[in-house]
Amino acid sequence: MPFLFSRVKLDKSGGSLRRAFTYPFYDWASEMPTSKRILMYVGIVLQGYAFYFTLMWAIRLPESLNWVLFVPPRRPVGYVLMAVAYFSGRWIQNGMLTSEFIRKTQLETDQIAARQIQQTLQPGKLEDLPGYEVEAFYKPLREVGGDYFDVIDLPANRTLFALADVSGKGMPAALLAANIQALVRSIASAESNPLAMAKQINQHLSRYTPVDRFATAVFIVLSRQSGELAYVNAGHNAPILSSSLSTTFLEATGLPLGLFADAQYESRTAVMSRGSTLLMFSDGLTDSIRGGHAENRLVDAVAERAQRTMANLKSLIDPKFNEDDVTILLVKRIAGFSSGLSA
């Protein structure tokens, strides 16, 4: 029955051998709108009925059983009915599959265009920060993703690091991520306070997005001369600040953005000493790490003080467990750099 095939989960990211076994048992009609899906099943039933009474004729049962078994009499009109049923079912299926093919082709084209636009929104080349090294890694699960990160230069020798993870996946999440990006850049141009930024974005999302849509985010303003960090963590994975002496988690200081318009947030501070490393990431990274204690493995990867810290972090990603967008933003303060000012 086609209804049973819909229980098979389609994994388009699997290997060719896995897809070869999955595709034949997948009910493609399950992705169609209800009206088209019903027509698709009607076509399948008509073709199946044509084969059924052809088989019944081949068995040559007594004609008295024809009406009991819903088989038309073996007459010219019966052959006509069989042909009409078969080709009607075939035409219905072809029509619905062609319609679905066109719809998915258009959707795929839109997704490719959306991905190209989203790539232009993400920082293509990170600007050099004197005394710091900044690296970023972004891998959406689908054509477009719901993660957003940004590095924005601010007045008074400061830099804003922003990272957000929108609930859900695909196009809806990407649209909301683009909205957050626009809000961050517009607010940062006038107000570089992470607390004010979190409050304004939360109020905007609470007012203009569906109730089931929200985003976790972290906003960090770095004073590059002193290494002081002012941050607000809106329900996001705690960034890791690691130095030779200690490891600090920048824990959540408020609820995710978009849940409650009157949500309260707290701004906190930390200091990024010379030689220390700041790791910001989305939960797609921790979820794709095999085994438990994912945060501890991230701490170990950062604490190695190796030049290949980003490569070490990416090596922790297991494709078998990767079911979400992955974003990594890594900031290192160079140990031997001196700006000529006290830090």
Buried (B, 14 or more C-beta within 10 A) or exposed (E): EBEEBBEBEBEEEBEEEEBEEBEEEBBBBBBBEEEBBEBBBBBBBBBEBBEBBBEBBEEEBEEEEBEEEEBBEBEEEBEEBBEEBBEBBBEBBEBBBEBBEEBEEEEEEEBEEBBEEBEEBBBEEEEEBEBBBBBBBBBBBBBBBBBBBBBBEBEEBBBBBBBBBBBBBBBBBBBBBBBBBEBBBEBBEEEBBBBBBBBBBBBBBBEEBEEEBBBBBBBBBBBBBBBBBBBBBBBBBBBBBBBEEEBBBBEBBBBBBBBEEEBEBEBBEBBBBBBBBBBBBBBBBBBBBEEEEBBEBBBBBBBEBEEEBBEBBBEBBEEEBBEBBBBBBBBBBEEEEEEEEEB
